[in-house]
Amino acid sequence: MGVFQGNFGNANGAATFTSDIGSSTRLATSAPFAKYLQEAIWQTSAFVQSGILGLDSRMNNTVGSRIELPFFNSLDYTEETIDSSATWGSNGAGYFTTQKTSAGTQYSSITYRGFAYAADDLSGYQTGEDALAHVRDQMAEAMNQKLTSKLVSQLTGLLGPGGPLAATNALDKSVTTGAAEANYLNAANVTEAKYLLSDRADNLTSIAMHPKCAAYLDQIGMLTFSTSALSTGGAIQWGGGGVGVSSTAVKQFAGLNVVTDSQLPIRGTTGEQEQFVCYLFSPGVVRTGQQFGLNIESDRNILALQDTLAVSYSNLMHIIGTSWSSGGDNPTNAALATAGNWSLAYDPQLVEVVELVVNSPFGGTVA
């Protein structure tokens, strides 16, 4: 790197790391660091651990700015009646008419993202005793958040208002004012949402929700119940001093694995009650890959007494049965969240993701 007569600072002119990073950045550029970081990203991703997000080898080491994922269409053959005549069959000639197996295709656009940090020798920020582990863990958590934000944008484009799945794979049980239990994340609403996929409802195994929805599940798990009278037919009521649930951990609900993330959308206009967007997924319905591996580079800016660290990566995140239909590639999150950039490759009931919008007693009003 040539001598740069300037200072890599943030918007306030301050550096971000300490001189400890000098050694860490050198370690960070090594192959082991990149490998550890990639593993840490996957190990800490709730979307991966729940089975929602899965690696697809077809999406790795590709060329171009988008990839094509061809698929066979569902088999829907025409039955032909057989008899002993010379005229059976749909062709009336006494033999089967061969039918064509059809295929379709879907597209996923590759995104290229990255970031850089600079650190001057006099910075007061401390990385801890194990600088490499500290930087690795910080980056893994931050990169997971960015990947989740990208996925949420994509789901918004597909299932949000105007999206190609909005009319078929989305259920809104929320209200703008006066929300009650019928509008919350309950078993009845989840069941109704699942059966938007008809006989494929049981393929949905995970649900992603905002923490304020998870808080409601915690609450109803801690409430106690009893009968109003110790007699047959006594009414069941909450808070009567009966049996309670001691564990407040929410890991499964209505038979679904629970993923909690504060980046999930909250809808509504100013003054309305918050409307929380939840998503139900089948295993591996979101596929991911990378065109090139995670790149981590560092250098020394001697005139500013700074170390610099730059990270770049590519990523594809594809929901099976949908297709990127925009003319451009390398989309921003705003482009991913735009309904007009998406189309369907499958029949909607074959796209195994559903949106459920609810309220929560822990929600406030939209500012």
Helices and strands as residue ranges (DSSP letters): H 21-28, H 31-43, H 46-49, E 53-55, G 57-59, E 66-68, E 71-72, E 103-104, E 107-109, E 111-120, H 131-159, E 170-172, G 181-183, H 187-194, G 195-203, E 206-209, H 211-222, E 225-227, E 236-238, E 252-253, E 256-260, E 266-267, E 275-281, E 286-289, E 295-301, G 302-304, E 306-319, E 322-324, H 333-336, G 339-341, E 342-344, G 348-350, E 353-358
